[in-house]
Amino acid sequence: MDAKVYDKAKVYDKAKVKDKALVYDGRSKVYDVVVVGGGAAGLSAALVLGRARRRVAVVDAGAPRNATAAQLRGFLSRDGMPPADLLAAGRSEVTGYGVELVEDQVVGIDAGFYVRLASGRVLKARRILVATGVRDDLPEIAGARERWAKDLLHCPYCHGWEVRDQPLGVLGTLPGSVQHALLVRQWSEDVVFFVHTYDLPAAERVQLEARGVRVISGEVTRLVVQDDRLTGVELADGRVIARSAIFLRPGNAPHADGLLTGLGCRLDEAGFVAVDATGRTSAFGVWAAGNVVDPRTQLITSAGAGSAAAIAINADLVQEDVERAVAGQYAAGGVFSAAMEARVSRLVLGDRRHGI
């Protein structure tokens, strides 16, 4: 038949393959771990695994969440560094330990951890770490996408210091928007809450007013920009409220790649993969780390989560290696075989042993 066959006689599903090059030929090297995603979590995991002398490949599609940000913040020893520089440094570090970087996109992971890439290449792995990040869904407001991560901001811990004491705004969109405004109030006394499409309860209005946050009703239609700087927010009735920066809580969702669900990983109520403290999912051999687990995770905590996952993965592989070695011993006669008994006798008795 024309169907392609994996090693161990596993048949590759032709219905999933349009290009016959999409096949693992059984002769290529097997990676201990394939890391899907080359951000802070993925590269941090690759660094630990590379130093543990594991064979690792990092597959990265080159679309980091913070690509439009000029600087990263709150990362000890890296505060103020351009995000691209952090990734470049990370790539350089991991390749120094033999980690293979693959610029490609994972389009599927089949049973047995055959990782299919958009280019047609297939990687075989013993374990998988998914660190693909999260998608930010922005409101349909003119200028929102263009100003994202510049002066339309999400995290006050990442950007609050840079816009401190300036006239700020918080856009009401999702549940938790008022709490976001109360948080932003820590960085400026001049904060406006734009109700926009948010259903503002009376109790939350009282909280805003008690903290000196001015409430502006009406739907926001446009961000006003002059000389590549945000200068105000325009409402549907034509009013323009002068502001220097706007914060909002974007809608967050995992990328619609189906990788984790395809592997049978359990999701939480919000649709994010459920993991234990080390990032282990409910599926055998699969870990996840970073924003793909929690959209609120910052760079430094994502890097830490990647490191923790890597240590757990290596321990899991060590255990598997031990079990295989023990099974090999028994297959060859084992520790109780005649050959092993003779060897121990030689070592212990030396010339004093006899032939009885």
C-alpha positions as CSV (number, residue, x, y, z in Angstrom):
1,M,0.0,0.0,0.0
2,D,1.0,3.6,-0.4
3,A,0.4,4.5,3.2
4,K,3.5,5.7,5.1
5,V,4.6,3.7,8.1
6,Y,6.3,4.8,11.3
7,D,8.8,2.7,13.1
8,K,7.2,-0.1,15.3
9,A,4.8,-0.6,12.4
10,K,2.6,2.4,13.3
11,V,0.7,3.4,10.2
12,Y,0.6,7.1,9.4
13,D,-2.9,8.3,8.7
14,K,-3.0,9.3,5.1
15,A,-6.1,11.3,5.6
16,K,-4.1,13.7,7.8
17,V,-1.2,14.0,5.3
18,K,-1.4,15.8,2.0
19,D,2.4,15.8,1.4
20,K,4.1,12.4,1.5
21,A,7.1,14.1,3.0
22,L,5.1,14.3,6.2
23,V,6.5,11.2,7.7
24,Y,8.9,10.0,10.3
25,D,11.1,7.5,8.6
26,G,12.2,5.5,11.7
27,R,15.9,6.3,11.1
28,S,15.9,10.0,12.3
29,K,17.0,10.7,15.8
30,V,14.5,10.6,18.6
31,Y,14.4,13.7,20.8
32,D,14.0,13.3,24.6
33,V,11.8,16.4,24.5
34,V,10.2,18.5,21.9
35,V,9.3,22.0,23.2
36,V,6.5,23.7,21.3
37,G,7.0,27.4,21.6
38,G,10.2,29.4,22.0
39,G,9.3,32.2,24.4
40,A,10.5,32.6,28.0
41,A,8.9,29.4,29.2
42,G,10.0,27.2,26.3
43,L,13.6,28.5,26.2
44,S,14.0,28.3,30.0
45,A,12.9,24.7,29.9
46,A,15.2,24.0,27.0
47,L,18.1,25.5,28.9
48,V,17.6,23.2,31.9
49,L,17.0,20.1,29.7
50,G,20.1,20.9,27.6
51,R,22.2,21.2,30.7
52,A,20.8,17.8,31.8
53,R,22.3,16.4,28.6
54,R,18.9,15.7,27.0
55,R,18.3,15.8,23.3
56,V,15.9,18.7,22.8
57,A,14.3,20.5,19.9
58,V,12.4,23.8,20.3
59,V,9.9,24.5,17.6
60,D,9.0,28.2,17.4
61,A,6.7,29.9,14.9
62,G,8.2,33.4,15.7
63,A,5.1,35.2,16.9
64,P,5.7,36.2,20.6
65,R,2.8,37.8,22.5
66,N,5.0,40.8,23.5
67,A,6.4,41.4,20.0
68,T,5.0,45.0,19.8
69,A,6.3,46.0,23.3
70,A,9.5,48.1,23.3
71,Q,10.7,46.9,26.6
72,L,10.1,44.1,29.1
73,R,9.7,45.0,32.8
74,G,9.8,43.3,36.1
75,F,12.4,40.6,35.1
76,L,15.2,40.8,37.5
77,S,18.5,41.6,35.8
78,R,16.7,42.2,32.5
79,D,14.4,45.1,33.3
80,G,14.1,47.4,30.3
81,M,15.5,45.0,27.8
82,P,13.8,44.8,24.4
83,P,11.8,41.5,24.3
84,A,13.6,40.4,21.1
85,D,17.0,40.8,22.8
86,L,15.9,38.4,25.6
87,L,14.8,35.8,23.1
88,A,18.0,36.2,21.2
89,A,20.1,35.7,24.3
90,G,18.0,32.7,25.3
91,R,18.5,31.1,21.9
92,S,22.2,31.6,22.1
93,E,22.4,30.1,25.5
94,V,20.3,26.9,24.7
95,T,22.2,26.2,21.5
96,G,25.4,26.2,23.5
97,Y,24.1,23.0,25.2
98,G,23.2,21.3,22.0
99,V,19.5,22.2,21.8
100,E,18.1,22.3,18.2
101,L,16.1,25.4,17.3
102,V,13.5,24.7,14.6
103,E,11.8,27.7,13.0
104,D,8.5,26.2,12.1
105,Q,4.9,25.7,13.3
106,V,3.6,22.6,14.9
107,V,0.3,21.6,13.1
108,G,-0.4,18.4,15.0
109,I,1.0,15.9,17.5
110,D,0.0,12.2,16.9
111,A,-0.1,9.4,19.4
112,G,3.4,8.3,20.3
113,F,4.6,11.9,20.1
114,Y,5.1,12.3,16.4
115,V,5.2,16.1,16.0
116,R,4.1,17.2,12.6
117,L,5.4,20.6,11.3
118,A,4.0,22.9,8.7
119,S,7.1,22.4,6.6
120,G,6.4,18.7,6.3
121,R,9.0,17.5,8.8
122,V,8.1,15.1,11.6
123,L,9.9,15.0,14.9
124,K,9.7,12.0,17.2
125,A,9.8,12.7,20.9
126,R,9.7,10.9,24.2
127,R,8.1,13.8,26.0
128,I,6.3,17.0,25.0
129,L,6.3,20.5,26.6
130,V,3.7,22.9,25.2
131,A,4.6,26.6,25.8
132,T,2.7,28.3,23.0
133,G,1.4,31.3,25.0
134,V,-2.0,32.9,24.7
135,R,-4.0,35.0,22.3
136,D,-5.2,38.5,23.3
137,D,-8.6,39.4,22.0
138,L,-8.9,43.2,21.7
139,P,-12.2,45.2,21.5
140,E,-13.3,46.5,18.1
141,I,-12.2,50.1,18.7
142,A,-10.5,52.1,16.0
143,G,-6.8,52.3,16.8
144,A,-6.8,49.5,19.4
145,R,-4.6,47.0,17.5
146,E,-2.2,49.7,16.3
147,R,-1.6,51.0,19.9
148,W,-1.5,47.7,21.6
149,A,1.5,47.4,24.0
150,K,2.4,51.0,23.2
151,D,-0.1,53.1,25.1
152,L,-3.0,50.7,25.1
153,L,-1.8,48.5,27.9
154,H,-2.8,45.4,29.8
155,C,-0.5,44.9,32.8
156,P,0.1,47.8,35.2
157,Y,3.0,45.8,36.8
158,C,4.6,45.8,33.3
159,H,3.8,49.4,32.3
160,G,2.5,51.3,35.3
161,W,5.8,52.9,36.3
162,E,6.4,54.3,32.8
163,V,3.1,56.1,32.8
164,R,3.0,57.0,36.5
165,D,1.3,60.3,37.5
166,Q,-0.1,60.7,34.0
167,P,-3.8,61.0,33.0
168,L,-4.8,57.3,32.6
169,G,-7.9,55.5,31.6
170,V,-9.3,52.0,32.1
171,L,-11.7,50.5,29.6
172,G,-14.6,48.6,30.9
173,T,-14.9,45.3,28.9
174,L,-14.8,42.1,30.8
175,P,-15.6,41.1,34.4
176,G,-12.8,42.3,36.6
177,S,-12.5,45.7,34.7
178,V,-13.3,47.7,37.9
179,Q,-10.7,45.8,39.9
180,H,-8.3,46.6,37.1
181,A,-9.1,50.3,37.4
182,L,-8.6,50.2,41.2
183,L,-5.2,48.6,40.7
184,V,-4.2,51.2,38.1
185,R,-5.1,53.9,40.6
186,Q,-1.9,52.9,42.5
187,W,0.2,54.5,39.8
188,S,-1.8,57.7,39.2
189,E,-4.3,60.0,41.0
190,D,-5.8,60.9,37.6
191,V,-7.7,57.8,36.5
192,V,-10.9,57.6,34.4
193,F,-13.0,54.5,34.1
194,F,-14.7,54.3,30.7
195,V,-17.8,52.2,31.2
196,H,-17.9,51.4,27.4
197,T,-19.8,48.1,27.2
198,Y,-19.4,47.1,30.8
199,D,-22.5,46.6,33.0
200,L,-21.3,48.7,36.0
201,P,-23.0,47.6,39.3
202,A,-23.8,50.3,41.8
203,A,-21.5,48.8,44.4
204,E,-18.5,48.9,42.0
205,R,-19.4,52.5,41.1
206,V,-19.2,53.4,44.8
207,Q,-15.7,51.8,45.0
208,L,-14.4,53.8,42.0
209,E,-15.8,57.0,43.3
210,A,-14.4,56.3,46.8
211,R,-10.9,56.0,45.3
212,G,-11.2,59.1,43.2
213,V,-11.6,57.3,39.9
214,R,-13.9,59.3,37.6
215,V,-16.6,57.3,35.8
216,I,-17.3,58.2,32.1
217,S,-20.4,56.6,30.6
218,G,-20.8,56.0,26.9
219,E,-19.3,53.7,24.3
220,V,-15.7,54.3,23.2
221,T,-15.3,54.4,19.4
222,R,-11.7,55.6,18.8
223,L,-8.3,56.1,20.3
224,V,-7.1,59.6,19.3
225,V,-3.4,59.6,18.3
226,Q,-1.2,62.5,17.4
227,D,2.5,62.2,16.4
228,D,2.4,58.5,17.2
229,R,1.2,59.2,20.8
230,L,-2.2,58.6,22.4
231,T,-3.7,61.9,23.3
232,G,-7.3,61.0,24.1
233,V,-10.3,58.7,23.9
234,E,-13.3,59.5,21.6
235,L,-16.8,58.5,22.6
236,A,-19.8,57.8,20.4
237,D,-21.4,61.1,21.3
238,G,-18.3,63.0,20.0
239,R,-16.7,63.8,23.4
240,V,-12.9,63.4,23.6
241,I,-11.4,62.7,27.0
242,A,-7.7,63.6,27.1
243,R,-5.6,60.6,28.3
244,S,-2.0,59.5,27.9
245,A,-2.5,55.8,28.2
246,I,-5.3,53.3,28.5
247,F,-5.4,50.0,30.3
248,L,-7.8,47.2,29.7
249,R,-8.2,43.5,30.4
250,P,-8.2,41.8,27.0
251,G,-10.1,38.6,26.4
252,N,-7.6,35.7,26.7
253,A,-7.8,32.4,25.0
254,P,-5.4,29.6,24.1
255,H,-4.3,29.5,20.5
256,A,-6.8,27.5,18.4
257,D,-4.2,24.9,17.4
258,G,-5.9,22.0,19.2
259,L,-2.5,20.6,20.3
260,L,-3.3,20.0,23.9
261,T,-6.9,18.9,23.4
262,G,-5.7,16.6,20.6
263,L,-3.4,14.9,23.1
264,G,-6.3,14.4,25.5
265,C,-5.3,17.0,28.1
266,R,-8.0,18.1,30.5
267,L,-8.9,21.8,30.4
268,D,-10.2,24.0,33.2
269,E,-13.5,26.0,33.2
270,A,-11.8,28.9,31.4
271,G,-10.5,26.6,28.6
272,F,-6.9,26.6,29.7
273,V,-5.0,23.3,30.2
274,A,-5.1,22.0,33.8
275,V,-1.7,21.2,35.2
276,D,-0.1,20.2,38.5
277,A,2.6,22.3,40.3
278,T,5.3,21.1,37.8
279,G,3.2,21.7,34.7
280,R,2.3,18.1,34.1
281,T,-1.0,17.7,32.3
282,S,-3.5,14.9,32.6
283,A,-2.0,13.2,29.5
284,F,1.0,10.9,29.8
285,G,4.3,12.6,28.9
286,V,2.8,16.0,28.2
287,W,3.7,19.2,30.2
288,A,2.6,22.8,29.6
289,A,4.1,26.0,31.0
290,G,3.6,29.8,30.7
291,N,0.7,31.7,29.4
292,V,-0.8,28.6,27.7
293,V,-1.6,27.6,31.3
294,D,-2.3,31.0,32.9
295,P,-2.7,34.2,30.8
296,R,-1.7,36.3,33.8
297,T,1.7,34.8,34.1
298,Q,4.5,37.3,33.4
299,L,7.8,36.7,31.7
300,I,9.8,36.0,34.8
301,T,7.2,33.6,36.2
302,S,6.8,31.9,32.8
303,A,10.5,31.3,32.8
304,G,10.3,29.8,36.2
305,A,7.4,27.6,35.2
306,G,9.5,26.4,32.2
307,S,12.4,25.5,34.5
308,A,10.1,23.6,36.9
309,A,8.6,21.7,34.1
310,A,12.0,20.8,32.7
311,I,13.2,19.4,36.0
312,A,10.0,17.3,36.3
313,I,10.4,16.1,32.7
314,N,14.0,15.1,33.3
315,A,13.1,13.2,36.5
316,D,10.3,11.4,34.6
317,L,12.8,10.4,31.8
318,V,15.3,9.2,34.4
319,Q,12.7,7.0,35.9
320,E,11.8,5.6,32.5
321,D,15.5,5.0,31.7
322,V,16.0,3.1,34.9
323,E,12.9,0.9,34.2
324,R,14.2,0.2,30.8
325,A,17.6,-0.7,32.1
326,V,16.2,-3.0,34.7
327,A,14.0,-4.7,32.1
328,G,17.0,-5.1,29.9
329,Q,18.9,-6.8,32.8
330,Y,16.1,-9.3,33.2
331,A,15.8,-9.9,29.4
332,A,19.5,-10.8,29.4
333,G,19.2,-13.1,32.4
334,G,18.8,-10.4,35.0
335,V,20.5,-9.9,38.3
336,F,19.7,-13.5,39.4
337,S,21.1,-15.2,36.3
338,A,24.0,-17.7,36.3
339,A,26.1,-15.2,34.4
340,M,25.6,-12.5,37.0
341,E,26.3,-15.0,39.8
342,A,29.5,-16.1,38.2
343,R,30.6,-12.4,37.8
344,V,29.9,-11.6,41.5
345,S,31.8,-14.8,42.5
346,R,34.8,-13.7,40.6
347,L,34.8,-10.2,42.1
348,V,34.3,-11.4,45.7
349,L,36.3,-14.6,45.9
350,G,38.9,-14.1,43.3
351,D,41.4,-17.1,43.5
352,R,39.6,-18.6,46.4
353,R,36.6,-19.6,44.4
354,H,36.1,-23.3,43.5
355,G,34.2,-25.2,40.8
356,I,31.5,-26.9,42.9
